[in-house]
Amino acid sequence: YFTLPPSITPYKCAILPLSGNAEFKPFTKQISDLLTQAGISYKVDTSSSCIGKRYARCDEIAIPFAVTVDFDTSLQPPSIAFRELNSMKQIRVP
């Protein structure tokens, strides 16, 4: 994968809904709005590719962080999977 310091990457974050499921759309929109308000550049990937391929696409263009909206996101309290490129560690955050 390609890596750059996050301060110079064109996109800082990718938003990856696990599927085109309608219940994911409000969460994707809310995350997009929050990132826009914070001035953080991001890319939303709603393609039908498996999540591994979408992570790989993000890695290829050095997007340092990824937010995955999945079925656990809609549980109470809502949470997302947050992934960091260089370590490839993933955590769940509210």
Stockholm file with secondary structure:
# STOCKHOLM 1.0

chainA/1-94         YFTLPPSITPYKCAILPLSGNAEFKPFTKQISDLLTQAGISYKVDTSSSCIGKRYARCDEIAIPFAVTVDFDTSLQPPSIAFRELNSMKQIRVP
#=GR chainA/1-94 SS CCCCCGGGCSCSEEEEESSCCGGGHHHHHHHHHHHHHTTCCEEECCCSSCHHHHHHHHHHTTCCEEEEECGGGGSSSCCEEEEETTTCCEEEEC
#=GC SS_cons        CCCCCGGGCSCSEEEEESSCCGGGHHHHHHHHHHHHHTTCCEEECCCSSCHHHHHHHHHHTTCCEEEEECGGGGSSSCCEEEEETTTCCEEEEC
//
